[in-house]
């Protein structure tokens, strides 16, 4: 999706804390996010998960639902905030630096006999190509490539999200070396032509840098790029979300529940097993750690109804509750910074909240 003309700033705050890390937490492949999935996929401790969910719920980005008497879950709303809404615009100088780096990477690949492919041409499309675009959201590169051994074109990727080692994926990886993922996107020519996106060739293996005219494929059914009349919708969304963030009153930091000294500590594998099993202890802990307000009241009602129908689950969950919370604080990989909010901890467990 094309980014808004005035995207949200990376340091945008709501209630006194940055919103971007929360948008990244909820950038999950499914549209059904059990608290256990939110925690497991991000290795996010309670009460940080409850705090983040409460912020997103208050901003109208997610809703809480329940399948019959099953576990509760979060789902996106029409106001769902995604990380790409925060993407910064690129200056013309930055765009040219990215393109130059991609060309150098292509020349380096072609000079390396250990590579089993050769890059034949490079082009640009998308916002970096649009006439008058002085601040695109990223640089879209189109390429052609062939096998070094038999001179045949590389096969088009299957686009299966789990097939990351396909030939065209490896070409994209080689071209993007040295660039931030959010600044550069590389695509094989057949994909771009099928999307109907206009493009222009800017480099070939035989001639080096060239200035070719724009090519506009006949078939123009792209869903990836917004047309000019759709851009105001993207701008309206970011303007609306910015206003909602500004209207959110100051928030209290996450509050860790008191745990008795005698609490048994779960092992890391036990903690992950509880998350994988979506045991109601996760929902109970999540509900307990939620700040007071509408979301806590709603989840408490859902949990009470669920435990009323399955009384044995309540006893099990309460028995495991303190051990689960202790393990969550120990093994979670996010930390709380008072002046900023949530931050990912690199290569070490987060310090338990005091």
C-alpha positions in Angstrom: 0.0 0.0 0.0 1.2 3.5 -0.8 2.1 5.5 2.2 0.3 8.7 3.1 1.7 12.1 2.0 2.2 13.0 5.7 3.0 9.7 7.5 3.0 9.4 11.2 6.2 10.3 12.9 8.2 7.4 14.5 8.2 9.3 17.8 4.4 9.8 17.8 3.1 9.6 21.3 -0.3 8.7 22.8 -0.8 9.1 26.5 2.8 10.1 26.9 4.4 7.1 25.3 5.5 6.1 21.7 2.9 4.2 19.6 5.2 2.8 16.9 6.4 -0.2 19.1 2.8 -1.2 19.8 2.0 -1.1 16.1 5.0 -3.5 15.5 3.7 -5.8 18.3 0.3 -6.2 16.5 1.9 -6.6 13.0 1.0 -10.4 13.1 0.1 -12.6 10.1 -3.3 -13.6 11.4 -6.3 -11.4 12.1 -7.1 -13.5 15.3 -4.7 -12.6 18.1 -5.2 -14.5 21.3 -3.2 -12.9 24.2 -1.0 -16.1 24.1 -0.2 -15.4 20.4 0.5 -11.7 21.1 2.9 -12.8 23.9 4.4 -15.8 22.1 5.1 -14.2 18.8 6.8 -11.2 20.4 8.1 -12.9 23.6 6.4 -10.0 25.4 6.0 -10.2 29.2 3.0 -9.4 31.2 2.0 -6.7 32.2 3.6 -5.2 29.0 1.2 -7.1 26.7 -1.9 -6.0 28.7 -0.6 -2.3 28.6 0.0 -2.4 24.9 -3.4 -4.1 24.2 -5.2 -1.5 26.3 -3.5 1.4 24.4 -4.4 -0.1 21.0 -8.0 -0.8 22.1 -8.4 2.7 23.5 -7.2 4.2 20.2 -9.7 2.1 18.3 -7.2 0.0 16.4 -8.4 -3.4 17.8 -11.5 -5.0 19.2 -11.9 -7.9 21.6 -14.0 -10.8 20.6 -14.8 -14.3 21.8 -15.7 -17.5 19.9 -18.7 -19.0 21.8 -17.2 -20.1 25.2 -13.6 -20.3 23.9 -10.7 -18.0 24.6 -11.0 -14.3 24.0 -9.0 -12.7 21.2 -8.1 -9.3 19.6 -9.0 -8.5 16.0 -8.2 -5.5 13.8 -10.8 -2.8 13.2 -11.1 -0.4 10.3 -8.7 1.9 12.2 -6.0 -0.7 12.4 -2.6 0.9 12.6 0.2 -0.7 10.7 4.0 -0.1 10.9 4.1 1.3 7.4 1.9 4.2 8.4 5.0 5.5 10.2 7.4 5.2 7.3 9.5 8.3 6.8 9.7 10.0 3.4 13.0 9.8 1.4 14.8 12.8 0.1 15.9 12.9 -3.6 19.5 12.6 -2.4 18.7 9.5 -0.3 16.8 7.9 -3.2 19.8 8.4 -5.5 22.1 6.9 -2.9 19.9 3.8 -2.6 19.8 3.4 -6.4 23.5 3.8 -6.7 24.1 1.2 -4.0 21.7 -1.3 -5.7 23.6 -0.8 -9.0 26.9 -1.5 -7.2 25.5 -4.6 -5.6 24.3 -5.8 -9.0 27.8 -5.3 -10.5 29.4 -7.1 -7.5 27.1 -10.1 -8.0 27.9 -10.3 -11.7 31.6 -10.2 -11.0 31.4 -13.0 -8.4 31.7 -16.5 -10.2 30.4 -18.3 -7.1 26.9 -16.7 -7.7 24.7 -19.0 -9.8 22.8 -16.1 -11.3 23.5 -13.0 -13.3 21.5 -9.7 -13.0 20.7 -8.4 -16.5 18.9 -5.2 -15.9 17.6 -2.9 -13.2 14.7 -0.4 -13.2 12.5 1.7 -10.9 8.8 1.8 -10.5 6.2 3.0 -7.9 6.5 6.3 -6.0 10.2 6.8 -6.9 9.2 6.9 -10.6 6.0 9.1 -10.4 6.4 12.4 -12.0 6.9 15.1 -9.5 7.5 12.7 -6.6 10.2 14.4 -4.5 9.7 12.4 -1.3 8.7 8.8 -2.0 8.1 6.4 0.9 10.6 3.8 -0.5 12.5 2.9 -3.6 10.9 0.1 -5.7 13.4 -1.7 -7.9 12.5 -4.0 -10.8 15.1 -6.5 -12.1 15.7 -9.2 -14.7 18.1 -12.1 -14.1 19.2 -15.4 -15.6 21.1 -18.5 -14.6 24.9 -18.2 -15.0 25.2 -21.8 -16.2 22.6 -22.0 -19.1 21.6 -18.4 -19.8 17.9 -19.1 -19.1 15.8 -16.6 -17.1 15.2 -17.3 -13.5 11.8 -18.8 -12.7 9.2 -16.5 -11.1 8.8 -17.0 -7.4 5.8 -19.0 -6.1 5.1 -16.2 -3.5 4.6 -18.8 -0.8 5.5 -16.8 2.4 7.5 -19.7 3.7 9.6 -20.1 0.6 12.3 -17.5 1.3 15.2 -19.3 -0.6 13.8 -19.1 -4.1 16.1 -17.7 -6.8 14.4 -14.3 -7.1 14.4 -14.0 -3.3 18.1 -14.5 -3.4 18.5 -11.8 -6.1 16.4 -9.4 -4.0 18.5 -10.1 -1.0 21.7 -9.4 -2.9 20.4 -6.1 -4.3 19.2 -4.9 -0.9 22.6 -5.4 0.8 23.4 -2.2 2.8 19.9 -0.8 2.6 17.2 -0.7 5.3 14.3 -3.0 4.6 11.8 -0.2 4.9 13.7 1.9 2.3 14.0 -0.6 -0.6 11.7 -3.2 -2.2 13.0 -5.4 -5.1 10.7 -7.2 -7.6 11.1 -9.5 -10.5 10.0 -8.1 -13.9 7.2 -10.6 -14.6 5.6 -9.7 -11.2 5.7 -5.9 -12.0 4.3 -6.4 -15.5 1.5 -8.6 -14.1 0.6 -5.9 -11.7 0.5 -3.4 -14.5 2.9 -1.0 -12.9 4.8 1.4 -15.2 8.6 1.1 -14.9 11.8 2.5 -16.4 15.1 0.7 -17.0 18.0 2.6 -15.5 20.9 0.0 -15.8 21.9 -3.0 -17.9 24.7 -5.4 -17.5 26.0 -4.6 -21.0 25.6 -0.8 -21.1 25.8 0.3 -17.4 23.6 3.2 -16.5 21.0 4.1 -19.2 18.2 6.5 -19.5 15.4 4.5 -21.1 11.8 5.8 -21.6 9.1 4.7 -19.3 7.3 1.4 -20.1 3.6 1.1 -19.3 2.3 -2.5 -19.5 -1.1 -2.9 -21.1 -2.6 -4.7 -18.1 -3.1 -2.3 -15.2 -4.9 -4.1 -12.4 -2.5 -3.5 -9.5 -3.9 -3.6 -6.0 -0.7 -2.7 -4.4 -0.5 1.0 -5.5 -3.2 3.5 -4.6 -4.3 5.7 -7.5 -4.2 9.5 -7.0 -7.9 9.6 -6.0 -7.3 7.1 -3.2 -4.4 9.0 -1.6 -6.7 11.3 0.3 -8.1 8.3 2.2 -4.6 7.4 3.4 -3.9 11.0 4.4 -7.3 11.1 6.2 -6.5 7.9 8.1 -3.1 9.2 9.4 -4.6 12.6 10.3 -7.4 10.9 12.2 -5.0 8.6 14.1 -2.7 11.5 14.9 -5.7 13.3 16.4 -6.7 10.3 18.4 -3.2 10.0 19.9 -3.2 13.6 20.9 -6.6 13.2 22.6 -5.5 10.2 24.8 -5.0 11.4 28.4 -1.8 10.5 30.2 -1.4 6.8 30.8 0.1 5.1 33.9 3.0 2.7 33.3 2.4 -1.1 33.4 1.7 -2.4 36.9 3.2 -5.7 37.8 1.1 -7.7 40.3 2.5 -8.7 43.7 3.9 -12.3 43.7 4.5 -14.2 47.0 8.1 -15.1 47.7 7.2 -18.8 47.6 6.1 -18.6 44.0 7.5 -21.6 42.0 9.5 -20.5 38.9 8.5 -22.1 35.6 11.3 -23.1 33.3 11.5 -21.4 29.9 10.2 -24.4 28.1 7.3 -24.7 30.5 6.4 -21.0 29.9 6.5 -21.5 26.1 4.3 -24.7 26.5 1.7 -22.7 28.3 1.6 -20.1 25.6 1.5 -22.7 22.8 -1.4 -24.4 24.6 -3.4 -21.1 24.9 -4.2 -22.2 28.5 -6.7 -19.9 30.2 -4.0 -18.9 32.7 -2.7 -16.6 30.0 -6.1 -14.9 29.6 -6.5 -14.7 33.4 -3.0 -13.1 33.8 -3.7 -10.7 30.9 -7.0 -9.6 32.4 -5.4 -9.2 35.8 -2.7 -6.9 34.4 -5.0 -4.7 32.3 -5.3 -1.1 33.5 -8.7 -0.2 34.9 -11.1 0.8 32.2 -13.5 -0.4 29.5 -11.2 -3.2 28.1 -10.6 -4.7 31.6 -14.3 -4.7 32.4 -15.1 -6.4 29.1 -12.5 -9.1 29.4 -13.4 -9.7 33.1 -17.0 -10.3 32.0 -15.8 -12.7 29.3 -13.6 -14.6 31.6 -16.3 -14.9 34.3 -18.7 -16.3 31.7 -16.1 -18.8 30.5 -15.2 -20.0 34.0 -18.9 -20.3 34.9 -19.3 -22.8 32.0 -16.0 -24.6 32.7 -15.4 -24.4 36.5 -12.4 -26.7 36.3 -10.5 -24.3 34.1 -10.7 -21.6 36.7 -9.1 -23.7 39.4 -6.3 -24.8 36.9 -5.6 -21.2 35.8 -5.5 -19.8 39.4 -3.1 -22.6 40.5 -0.7 -21.7 37.7 -1.2 -17.9 37.7 1.7 -16.7 39.9 4.2 -19.1 38.4 3.2 -18.0 34.9 3.5 -14.3 35.8 7.0 -14.9 37.4 8.2 -16.7 34.3 6.7 -14.1 32.0 8.6 -11.3 33.7 11.9 -13.3 33.6 11.8 -14.6 30.0 10.1 -11.7 28.2 12.3 -9.9 25.7 10.9 -6.4 26.0 11.6 -3.7 28.6 9.9 -0.6 29.9 11.6 2.8 29.6 9.8 5.4 31.7 10.3 8.3 29.2 9.6 6.3 26.1 7.5 3.2 26.7 8.1 -0.3 25.2 11.5 -1.3 23.8 12.8 -4.6 22.6 15.7 -6.0 24.6 18.4 -7.5 22.3 19.8 -10.9 23.1 19.0 -11.0 26.8 15.9 -11.4 28.9 14.1 -8.3 30.1 14.5 -7.1 33.7 11.4 -7.9 35.7 9.3 -4.9 36.6 9.7 -3.6 40.1 
